[in-house]
Amino acid sequence: MLKEHFWDLSGSLVSAVGLLDSVPRIARLSRCTLSHALPRSTEIARELAQRVRERRLRRGWTQAELAQRAGVRAPTYVLFERTGRIAVIRLLKILDVLDLANEFDHIGRQEDLTGMTLGQITQPERKRGTRKRV
C-alpha cells in the first residue's frame, strides 16, 4: 500500500496508508511528502548567497571589494557566492556591509506557534481581576 503524508487542517503532519478517500478534499489538496515540505538547508544557503550576490551587483562592487569592506578573505567570499557555505560570523560581517544585518537579527524573534490550534492562537489572554477593597 502507498503511504503518504499530508498536512491536515490544523497544520499537523498526518500519515495515511491507502485511506486518502476518507480525507477531506481540502486536506488532500495540501498533502505533500515531508521531504518536499521545506527546502533543504543547502538550497536555502545557495538562495541566500544569490540574494547577497544580487545586492553586491546592484551596488556595483566586485567580489574582492565586498570581501575587503566586510573584512573577510576574497576566496572565502567567492566560495560563499558559489556554494552558500560560510561561517555565521563572516556572514554577519557581509550582511552588515550590505545593511542587511537587521533582517538576520529578526530570525527567531516571533512567537513560536508550532503545535497550537487556531483556537489557542486567537484566544484572548486571561487577566486577573482586581479585588474590591472593603
N, C-alpha and C positions, 0 to 999 in steps of 0.2 A: 504494500500500500504506500501511497505517496504521503509523505509527512511534510506539511507546510507550516510556516509561521506567518502570523499576521498580527496587526495591531487592532485591538478591539476598541470600542467607542470610549472607554475610559483611559486609553493610552497604554494599556498593559500588553505585553507580548504574550500571545496565546499560541499553542500548538494544536494542530488538528490532523488527525490521521484519517483521510478519506471522508471527512464529515462536513465538507465545505457547503453542502446543500442546506445544512441546518443553520449556517451562519448568516446573519442579516446581510443584505446586499451591500450596504454602506461599508461594512467591515471587510467584505470580500474585495471591494474596490481598492481599499487601502492596504491590502496584505503585501508583504514583502519578506524576502528572506533576511535574516539578521545581518548577513554579510553585506547586503546592499542597502541597509537602513542608514548607515552613516559612512561617510568617506573614510578611507583608511588614513592613518596618520601620515604616511609618506605622500599621499595625494594632497592632503591639507598643507604639508610643508612646501611642496612644489608650487601649489597655487599661491601661497603666501610669498614665496620667492618671486613669482611672476608679478604680483602686485607691487612688490618693492621695486622690482626692475622698471615697471611702468612709471612709478613715481620718480625714480632716478632719471629716466629718459625725459620726462616732462620738464625736469629742471635743467636738462642739457649737460648732465655730468657723466663723465666716464666712470667705469667701474673702479679704476685706480683712484680717481678723485673722491668718490664717495667713501671708499675704504680709508683714505687718508683723513678725511673730515671726521669719520667715525672712530678713528684710532684703531683700526683692525688691519691686518696684513691683506694686501691685494689678492693673493691666491686664496685666502680664506673667503673673501667676499665673492670671488669668481666661482668658487665651489658652491657657495650658498645659492647663487643665482641659478646654477646648473642643476643642483640636486635638492636644494631646500634644507640641507644639513648645515647646522651652525650651533654653537653653544648659545645658551639663552642670554648670557651677559653680553656677548658680541651682538646678538640680535637686538637687544635693548639699545646698545650704542648706535646701531644703524637706524633704528626706528626713531631715536631721539633726534638725530641729524635731519630726518625727513619729517619731523614734527608729528610722528605717529605714536609716540610713547604713551600718550594718554589713552589711546584706544586699547593698547595692550594692558594698561592698568585696570581697565574695566572687566577683564576676564574674571569670572567667579564672584563678582560682587553682587549679582542679583540673587534674590531668594531662590533656593532650590525647591522646586515644586514636584520633584520626582516622587511618584507613589501617592500623590494626593489626588483626591477625586475633585470634580468640579464643585461639588457642594462644600467641601472643605476649603477650597480656594476662595469661593465667593462668600463664605460665612463671615459675618462681621465679627471682629474681635470683641470678646466679652469684657466688660469693665465692671469693677466692683462699685456698688452704690455707696453713697456717703451715709454714715449713721446720723440719725437725728439726735441731737443733744437735748436732754430734758433738764 
